Amino acid sequence: MSELTRGANTAIDGGRLALSVSGVRPGSVDPMAFRFDDSHRVRADDDFVFFNRPMSREDAVRLDSPGRITVDLNRIRPAIGKLTVAVALDDAAGRAHRFGLKWPPCSR
């Protein structure tokens, strides 16, 4: 597993992966994903995955639990040029958290 710190980025080159946040109390973390086209724009509401829209239309990006997003890069439509995952933390959660990337393998 790779660990990312606040504001870090990483490149991935295919397959399935899971992104999770650890070290926070349940309910204090809210992961979300944005799918961008090649012009760096979110095309529509369908390109935003969050608690109220827990999966993308083609089920390539899925909010599995309050602290975990899974992504199947092989199912993302060709019109998507970039996927960005962000995490909102409750102020009470503090800074003692980790953002983990498991790639590959990934189980649903």
Order of alpha helices (4+ residues) and beta strands (2+ residues): beta-beta-beta-beta-beta-beta-beta-beta
